[in-house]
Amino acid sequence: MPTYYVASDIGGTFTDTVVIDEGGRVGRYKSSTVPDNPAQGVLDTLELAAEERGVPLAELLGAVEVFAHGTTIATNAMLEGRTKKVGLIQTRGFGDTLTIMRGFKGIGLDEEEVKRFRTLVKQPAAVPRRLTAEVTERIDYAGRVVSPLDEADVRRAVAELRAAGAEVFAVSLLWSFANGAHERRVAEIIAEEVPGASVTLSSEFLPRIGEYERTLTTAVNASLRPVLMTSLDSFESTLSKAGLRADPLLMQSNGGLATFAEVEKRAAATVMSGPVGGVVASQFLGARSGHRNVVTTDMGGTSFDVGLVLDGRPVMSNTTVIGRDELALPSVAVRAIGAGAGSIASVRGGVLQVGPESAGARPGPACYGRGGTLPTVADADLVLGYLNPENFLGGRLTLDVEKARAAIDEHVAKPTGLTVEQAAEGIKTIVDARMADLVRQVTVEQGYDPTDFAVFAYGGAGPLHAFSYGAELGCPQIVVPITASVHSAFGIGCSDLTMVEELSKPMQTPPGTTDHASALPPAELDATFDELAARARRDLVAAGAAEDSIRYVRSVEIRFRAQIHVLTVPFESDVLTAADVNGMVERFVEVYEGRFGKGAAFLEGGVEITTFRVVATSPVPKADFDTGALGDKAGEPGLRRVFSGGEWRDATVYRAEHLHDGLHIEGLAIVELRDTTVVIGPGQDAEVDGSGDIVIRNR
């Protein structure tokens, strides 16, 4: 048997899997997600892969060398409130930290929700006050013990939290990142009082400045650890029984893989596990095709996710927003809205709205014939003629046009006085506009010009809608990669083992400083980076990485003194010199003025490094990728009637076997692939490149 490399991504509606053989050939497989048993959806896709190769499933799984996985377990657990009850222990006098929060109440809300200021309220605290206990102790900003830990007070607090229903524990004491001794002793006492209890310490999990963010993230991590581990254990057991011998790896929010044992300690670092895979894949394929600036757009069944690749690198964020909480964990920057093929259309107060509610995998859109009766974007696409009812999921699911028409007629057309076709086009227009608005937020509102970027369109529904939202943005090219329908899974397969270590250690330069290295000694910075690198190296080696394979990227979070927000600036050198430190400050000023305008920097006020970060990566074995052979130019394309611009028009229809390198396609046209549908709109042309990617341009 050949060796296989497998990556899967479980979405809200579909489960996607890529199977890569040792020759680099990429097989793409898609199946409906099974919400109550996510592993079954993965097995369903692997059954398709085994059938295609003419081997039993167990034989295929037994030949898998690497199995990487993206999951929404942590995300769904948070959003649906299926987490464990956390008992939070804090320094006396600071037990209201999570209740007070930050002043801004709009985190995680869209623009329309933020505008409804009269009803705008803060989200519920991550840990209710009754499950928060205070203990007597105090450490100052320099790590000095001001007040010793009262151990009797700790035992009292643990007993009270247990009585209040705490299932797991989180400990976040003041300035613990400067000295974690008190937190470690609290953990020892919890172990004595509640043997086997799960405990997360902020000084070990997130040793960084920012009392609220550190406490929130520590508490969320504590609540997710048992949930994630139970699900991953079940997932691993199911695949092992089916024949998998390799230890699975899990995608993290930072765009790297980790072992199940490692992510058990860092559960909150997986909340963006699935969406970041598409950004990584776009970086990989963009480098191959010469696109260094890319807007990544992922339209699946439930959501629409947008990220950026800038100068060949994914744009990172120092925080991760999930629901209405902002976690202090670095992640590939991805913004999402509830706009997918399963988004439900409704008329409220005489106004047509689409999403954010989704029909999900069960019952799904009305056209799936699984009991859904509400109209969705997929139903509109079918009624408009863009989807071939006989070619969905490679013909494994026949779409019901009449059920789609009936749902749109009852819930949209009749309430608005439109025809079914007009109502369907209205649904599509609204969802396309919502997606274009999100792309503008990620580009224009962050100081980027969309015309400097290529749009990569993927996800099961992205290639069908990109011709519309991409054209509205004015981007010069819309690229539909051959991996579009399983793009996030493909990105997971492109990723490496990654460990992120960080430590807050504030260091300032005096106002008026011109020689910044005199106040930020290179040797001291090196020592901090070396400490973090040693931690990351230890964990990667424990995960099976060869020590000489590990690469390190070092960066700092830096700001002007007296400011609140920070920017991340990397160091290029392995051993720092005074020139490196001064150059880092110059790059900070350059990035700052690029973001906020020329002259906005105030270097005379001095700068402050708040946090040091080391990202360590080790390559996961993988073959050179070959995304598939093109067609043989067999046969002539067909025609299909499509409702576009308020009227029925003829669209040229191409199938996979028609595609060849250099094929020129004039819109209006539809390309029916086995696993997705690509639309080239009126006034657009497309060309197929040697990799099978379809590049759409406006005339």
Salt bridges, closest charged atoms under 4 A:
ASP16 OD1 - LYS30 NZ 2.68
ASP21 OD2 - ARG25 NE 3.05
GLU52 OE2 - ARG53 NH1 3.83
GLU52 OE1 - ARG674 NH1 3.24
GLU80 OE1 - ARG82 NE 2.73
ASP96 OD1 - ARG129 NE 2.70
GLU111 OE2 - LYS115 NZ 3.52
GLU112 OE2 - LYS115 NZ 3.77
GLU134 OE2 - ARG129 NH2 2.90
GLU137 OE1 - HIS182 ND1 2.64
ASP140 OD2 - ARG144 NE 2.71
GLU151 OE2 - ARG185 NE 2.99
ASP153 OD2 - ARG92 NH2 2.71
ASP153 OD1 - ARG156 NH2 2.70
GLU160 OE1 - ARG156 NH1 2.87
GLU188 OE1 - ARG185 NH1 2.88
GLU192 OE1 - ARG155 NH2 2.86
GLU192 OE2 - ARG185 NH1 3.60
GLU193 OE2 - ARG155 NH1 2.70
GLU213 OE2 - ARG102 NE 2.91
GLU262 OE1 - LYS265 NZ 3.30
GLU262 OE2 - ARG266 NE 2.92
GLU264 OE2 - ARG225 NH2 3.05
ASP311 OD1 - ARG292 NE 3.05
GLU357 OE1 - ARG348 NH2 3.23
ASP381 OD2 - HIS465 NE2 2.85
ASP409 OD2 - LYS414 NZ 3.77
GLU410 OE1 - HIS411 NE2 3.98
GLU421 OE2 - ARG405 NH1 2.94
ASP432 OD2 - LYS428 NZ 2.58
ASP432 OD1 - HIS465 ND1 2.71
ASP437 OD1 - ARG440 NH1 2.72
GLU472 OE2 - ARG440 NH2 2.85
ASP496 OD2 - ARG551 NH2 3.60
ASP496 OD1 - LYS622 NZ 2.91
GLU501 OE2 - ARG266 NH2 2.86
GLU502 OE2 - ARG208 NH1 3.26
GLU502 OE1 - ARG613 NE 2.92
ASP526 OD1 - ARG554 NH1 3.16
GLU531 OE2 - ARG535 NH2 2.64
ASP539 OD1 - ARG538 NE 3.24
GLU547 OE2 - ARG537 NE 3.81
GLU557 OE1 - ARG208 NH2 2.69
GLU557 OE2 - ARG613 NH2 2.50
GLU593 OE1 - LYS598 NZ 3.61
GLU608 OE1 - ARG559 NE 3.08
GLU647 OE2 - ARG649 NE 3.37
ASP650 OD1 - ARG641 NH1 3.33
GLU657 OE2 - ARG655 NE 2.67
GLU672 OE2 - ARG640 NH1 2.54
ASP675 OD2 - ARG28 NE 2.84
ASP685 OD1 - HIS664 NE2 3.92
ASP685 OD1 - ARG699 NE 2.99
